[in-house]
């Protein structure tokens, strides 16, 4: 941002030199066919004044860089660049005259010719100063705009990542507390069950720590954790629920957001198994549909029992995570009908 973009790379400099070479050639043709100074003077004049202007053009990056439009008043910009344009034009003409007359040696007719074209050279100098500074201002604006976009994107990504982490680790604390209470009671009633529950809970928490930094995980790995979770809950609820899986082989290695299924099963246990005396059937089906992995979890429930306060927090968690990850808000469907609670997730496979 602080160095001249033309000098940042050899490629840019070559393009810059090519531009001035073409301009010098055009200027030479205009002088040769439009005036009577001869071929040698036309070539010398065209090369000297064109490349002098190109060299001065490189220095105009600095007034454009250090007189920023967004931080300077219009009056300051106008006055500063007016003075800069006049000084640059004078330097261009004086240096050109010295080179042509004192160094190259066109001393006879050339000074008179230069004087006759002085007005046009002044106008050309002022015009090119304006074009150069405008060009540099556009580069500065574009570069700053791109940097702002990058910074905003990075900030947005950091915020999104923080939100995802927060949502990801909102594991139902009641599950942990209830498990600990159950283990406490079982230590006296059935020590073997208590030991088994401790081992399962340790494995479950180990999995959570293992996947701490993972944004996505294979469906197969996620289901291993779900089975572990259900084994812990089965120790608490014994035969109050049954779990059925229908997973198509093509789905196992597809990646899904890690821990995205956990709130589904917590929701089913909390609002179906815990609230009824009847046996609850939890059925998970997974298959491919178009460009999506379709995951369905359904369970029967007692529709005569009033819903608990706070129900649906887990589903809200899932909906927000899916929206943050895939930028879509239609990837979760919830249906209740005829005593069946059904949740459908659509995971875009093209992202995997």
N, C-alpha and C positions, 0 to 999 in steps of 0.2 A: 504493500500500500504506500510505503514511503519512498520507494525508488521508481524511476521512470519506467513504465511498463514496456516501452520500446526497447530499452536496454536490458530487460530482464532475461531475454533469450536471444540466441543468435538468429533464430528463425524470424522473430519480430524485427530485428535490425536489418536482416536481408530484405524483408518486404518493404521496410522503410526506405532503404537505399534504392531498391528497384523503382519505387514510386517516384523518387526525386530524379532518377536517371531518365525515366520516361518524360517527366516534366521538363527536364533540361533539354531533351531532344526536341520536344515541341517548341520550347522557347527559342532554340537555335534556328529551327525552321522559320519561325515567325520573324526573327531578326534578319535572317538571310534574304528571305523573299519579300519582306515588308520594309526593309531599309536599304541604305546604300553603303553600309560600313564594311562590306566584304565578308568573305567566308571566315577568315582567321579571327577577326574581331567578333563576329557573330558566335563562333564556337566558344571563344574565350569568355565573352560576356554571358552566354547561356550557362556555361559550366560554373563560372565564378559566382554569379548572383544566385543561381538556383541552389547550389550546394551550401553557400553561405546561409541562405534562408532556411535550408534544411537543418544546418547545425544550430542556428539560433532557435529553431523550433524545438529542439531537444531541451533547451534551457527553460522554455516556457512552462514546463511541467511544474516548476517550483512556485511561481506566482499563483498558478491554479491550485496547487496543493496547500499553500500556506495562506491563501485568502479564500477560505471555505464559504460557499454560498449560504449554507444553513446557519453559520455563526457570524456572518458579516452583514452590515446594513447595506441596502442598495446603493446609497451614496458612496460608501467606502469602496464597494466593488467597482462602481463606475469610474470614480476618480483614480483608483489604483491602476486599473487596467487601461485607462486612457493615457496615463503617464507612461505605463509600461509599453503600450503600443507605439507611442511617439519615440521613446528611447530606442526601442528595438528597431524601428524603421530607420532612424538616423544612423545607428550603428551598422545596419545592413548596407546602407548606401555608402557611408564613409569607408567601411572596410572594402567594399567592392571597388570603389574608386581607387583606393590606395593600391590594391592588388592589380587592377587593370592598368593604371598609369605608371606607378612607381616600381612595381615588381615585374609585371609582364612586359611593360614598355610601350603601350599604346598611347603616345604623347601628342600626336598631331591632331587628328580630327576627332578622336574619341571624347575628350572633355566636352566639346560642344554638343556632340550627340547625346552624351549622358545628361547634360543640362536640358536638352530639348525633350527628353523622356522623363524628367525628374518627377513631374506631377503623377504620371502613371506608376512610377516606381513607389512613390509614397502611398498611393492608393493600394497597390499590390501588397506593400508591407503591412499596412493597417488591416487589410482584408485577411491576410494569412495569420496575423496575430490573433484576430478574432476567431478564425477557424480553428487554430491550434488550441487556444484556451477553451473554446467550446468543446472540442474533442476530448481534451483532458478532463474537463468537468464531467462529461458523460462517463468516462472511464472511472473516475472517482466515485460518482454516484452509483454506477453499476456494481463496482467492487464492494462498496459499502452496503449496498442492497443485498448482494449475495452473502456477505458476512453476517448481516442481520438475520437472513433466512436460516443460515447454518446455526447461528446461536439460538434462534427461536426453536429450531428443530431439535437441537440438543437439549434445550430446557424442557421442551414438550416431552421428549423421550424420557428425561429424568423424572418428570412429574408422573408420566404414565407408568414408568417402572415402579415408582414409589406407590402409586395407587394399586398396581397389580400385586406388589408384595403385601400391601396391607390387606387386600381382599383375599389373597392366596392363603394367608396364615390366620384367617378368622375361623380357626377350627373351633367347633362348638365346645366351650369350656365345660358345659354340663356333662358331655361325654367323659371327659377326664375326671371330673369330680365324682360322677356316678360310678365310674369304674373303680376309683380309689375307695369309695364307700363300700362297694360290693366286695372288693378284696379285703377290706377291713373286717367285714362281717364274716366272710368265708374263712378267714384265718382261724376262727374258732369252730365254725360249723363243718367246713370241709377244706382242710389245709391243702389238699392236693389240687382242688379247683382254684384256690387262691394262688397257688404257685403257678399253675397253668395260665391264669389270667395275667399275672405279673409278667411272665415270659412273653405272652402275646402283646401286651401293651408296650413292653420294651422294644419288641420288633417293629411295632407300628410307629412308635416315636423315632426309632432309628431310621425308618424309611423316610419320614418327614424331614429329618435332618439331612439325609443323603440327597434328597431332591430339593434341598433348600435353594440352590443356585440355578436349578433347571427351570426354564420357562415352559418347556414342553417335554413330554415323555411318551413312550409308546403305550398304546392302549393295553397291551399285554402286561406291562410293568404296573400300570395304574390299577389294573384289575387284581393283581397280586396283593396290593395294599388294601383294596376294597374287601377281598376275602379275609384278610387278616383282621380288618375292622369288624366284619360280621362275625368272625369267630369269637372276638371279645364280647360282642353284644349277645352272642348265643349263650355264653357262660352266664350272662345276667338273666336273659329271658328264656333260656332253655329251648323248649319246642314251640314257642309262641310265633315263630316265623320260619318260613322256608325260602331259600334263595335258589332261583333257576337262571341259568345263563344260556342264551342262544347267540353265539358269536360266529360270524362267518370267518373262515380262515383268512380271507383277504384283508381283514380289518386289524389283525393282531399287531402288525408292525407300523400301522399308521400313527403318527404323533398327534397327541392332543394336549391342550394346556394341562400342566401338571396340577394335581389335586382338584381338577374341575368336577370329578364325579363324587368326591367326598361329601360335599353339602347335599347332594341328591339323596344319598343313603342316610345321612344324618336326619334329613327332613322326613324320610319314610319311617325311620325308627321312632323318631320323636312324635310324629303326628298320626301314625298308624299303629305300630306295634305297642307303643307305650300306652295308647289311649283305648285299647280294646282288649277284651278277654278272648276274642276269637283268634284263630290262627290267621296270620297274614302271609300272603304269598308275594314275594318280591321277585319280579321277572325283568331281567335285563336282556335286551336284544340289540345287536349291532349289525349293520349292513351298509353297503354302498348304494347311494342314490344320486345319480348324476355326478356332480363334482363335490359331493358331500359324504362324510361319514355320518350315518344316521344312528344315533344312540337313543334307545327308548327304555325308560325305567317306569314300570307300572306296578301298582299294589292295590289291593282291596283295602277298604277302610270302613269304619263304622260311621255312616253319614248321619246317625242320630246324635252323635256326640258333638257338642259345640267345639268349634275350632279354638285352639289355644291362642292367647294373646302373643303376638310376635311371630306368628306363623308366616312363612314366606321369606324370612331374612336370608336363608341359604339360597333360595332361588334368585333373589335380588342380587346376591353376591355373584352368582354364575352369570346372570344377564349382563352385569356391569363388566365383568372380566372379558366375556366374549366380545362385547362392544369395543373395549379398549384394545384387544388383540387384533380383531378382524375388521374393526370400523364398520360393523353392521349391527343392527338392533333387532334382527328377525331370526336369530339363530336358536331361540328358546321358545318352545310352545308348552303350555300347561293346560291340561283338560281334566275336568271332573264330570264323570257321567256314570250313573247306575252303580255307584259304590266303588268305582275304579278311579284312582288318581294316576294320571299318566303325564310324564314329563318327557319331551323329545328335544334332543340336542342335535344341531346340524353343525358339524365341524368341516370347514372348507378343506378339501384334500389338496387343492392347488397350492396352498401355503406350506404344505409339508414337503 
